[in-house]
Amino acid sequence: MTDARRSFGFSFVPPSGPVRKTWEDKPLEDPEDYVCLVMTACSALAKTDARFRIGGFGTQDWGFDIGYDMSSFVEELPELVEGLRSGTPVEIYLYPQGVDRTLVFEPAGGEVVVKCFDHRNPNSPPKEEMHRRKDLEAMVAELAVEFARSLETVAPAVFRLEPFCRWKDGDTSDTDQLSGPCGTAGRSEQETG
């Protein structure tokens, strides 16, 4: 593993204290669209003192804000979970201006090669780091849990939908169920009404 100042990682620090619900009385733009829900959730969390840190490959902190930059990462969280579990490569494009990077996760047994393509400097070769798969899986699970627990207070209308309600207890297993009311995963449309 590389030096801690250069090593890829991410963490979410939830709001430090009680916060008022910011989205309870507002209708959700599209409760069936996972990406839209993530954007709504991050926008609500941005009104708190929550923090998200992501960095590595020579820069300890990429300066992500909660409202927009973090959303670009959380939008891809289900694919990252599935890729780490199944051992298939995953590519995450972090599109916000000023960030503009692509992360590629290539599992190989108990290890994962993480590559960073910095599109702000297209002539530079990608940087690579090797990480233990279980460490990345734990980071992803912790992010999902803390994100969901924060939503329960800050944006309960979003929290009550898949997958966030399951994430609160660490259940990131059903990456196919990314919208709809909680408890409908694996049930047919007739069963859920």
Helices and strands as residue ranges (DSSP letters): E 9-13, H 34-45, E 51-55, H 69-74, H 77-86, E 90-94, E 101-108, E 111-118, E 127-132, H 133-154, H 156-159, H 164-167, H 189-192
